[in-house]
């Protein structure tokens, strides 16, 4: 399993702790150094980075979440897609 705890993503999100492990991604509690707030960061598992189908599904999920505006759905603040990592930064509840 990937260990991002203690690392900074994009020089902005300091990963604090692991919140949950999913089938295709893990969710971490993080601190946004620019906005001074706690956020949730969902990171596609490293084993799927080479799988174009899984990368596309993850990206589609981020797009679907970003357009939703409902009190029961977490807001998406940021998305990061590169060859080395894919992540969705969301409201921490």
C-alpha positions as CSV (number, residue, x, y, z in Angstrom):
1,X,0.0,0.0,0.0
2,X,1.2,3.5,-0.8
3,X,2.2,5.7,2.1
4,X,1.6,9.4,1.5
5,X,1.3,10.3,5.2
6,X,3.7,13.2,5.9
7,X,4.1,14.1,2.3
8,X,3.0,17.2,0.4
9,X,1.0,16.9,-2.8
10,X,1.4,19.7,-5.3
11,X,3.3,21.7,-2.7
12,X,0.0,22.5,-1.2
13,X,-1.7,19.5,0.5
14,X,0.0,18.0,3.6
15,X,-1.2,14.5,4.1
16,X,-2.0,13.8,7.7
17,X,-3.6,10.4,8.0
18,X,-5.3,7.6,6.2
19,X,-9.1,7.7,6.5
20,X,-10.2,4.8,4.3
21,X,-9.1,2.1,1.8
22,X,-11.2,1.5,-1.2
23,X,-11.0,-0.9,-4.2
24,X,-9.5,1.6,-6.5
25,X,-8.5,4.5,-4.3
26,X,-7.5,5.5,-0.8
27,X,-8.8,8.5,1.1
28,X,-6.6,10.7,3.3
29,X,-7.2,13.6,5.6
30,X,-5.0,16.5,4.6
31,X,-4.3,20.1,5.3
32,X,-4.6,22.7,2.5
33,X,-1.7,25.1,3.2
34,X,-3.1,27.8,0.8
35,X,-6.7,27.8,2.0
36,X,-5.9,26.9,5.7
37,X,-8.5,24.2,5.9
38,X,-8.7,20.4,6.4
39,X,-9.6,18.5,3.2
40,X,-10.1,14.9,2.1
41,X,-7.8,13.7,-0.7
42,X,-8.8,10.6,-2.7
43,X,-5.8,9.1,-4.4
44,X,-5.9,6.5,-7.1
45,X,-4.0,3.4,-6.0
46,X,-0.5,3.1,-7.6
47,X,-1.4,-0.3,-9.0
48,X,-4.0,1.3,-11.3
49,X,-1.9,4.2,-12.7
50,X,-0.9,2.1,-15.7
51,X,-4.5,1.0,-16.4
52,X,-6.0,3.5,-18.8
53,X,-9.5,2.2,-18.1
54,X,-9.2,2.8,-14.3
55,X,-7.6,6.2,-14.9
56,X,-10.6,7.2,-17.1
57,X,-13.1,5.9,-14.5
58,X,-11.4,7.9,-11.8
59,X,-11.3,11.1,-13.9
60,X,-15.0,10.6,-14.8
61,X,-15.8,10.2,-11.2
62,X,-14.1,13.5,-10.4
63,X,-16.0,15.3,-13.1
64,X,-19.4,13.9,-11.9
65,X,-18.7,14.9,-8.3
66,X,-17.5,18.4,-9.4
67,X,-20.8,19.3,-11.0
68,X,-23.0,18.1,-8.1
69,X,-24.3,20.8,-5.8
70,X,-26.1,19.2,-2.9
71,X,-25.8,19.5,0.9
72,X,-25.3,15.7,1.2
73,X,-22.5,15.5,-1.4
74,X,-18.9,16.6,-0.7
75,X,-17.7,19.5,-2.7
76,X,-14.7,19.0,-5.0
77,X,-12.0,21.7,-4.5
78,X,-9.3,20.5,-6.8
79,X,-8.2,17.6,-9.1
80,X,-4.7,16.5,-9.9
81,X,-3.9,14.2,-12.8
82,X,-0.4,13.3,-13.8
83,X,1.4,10.1,-14.9
84,X,2.7,9.6,-11.3
85,X,-0.6,10.3,-9.4
86,X,-4.3,11.1,-9.7
87,X,-6.2,12.7,-6.9
88,X,-9.4,14.4,-6.0
89,X,-9.4,17.0,-3.3
90,X,-12.7,17.3,-1.5
91,X,-14.5,18.8,1.4
92,X,-13.6,17.0,4.6
93,X,-16.6,15.9,6.6
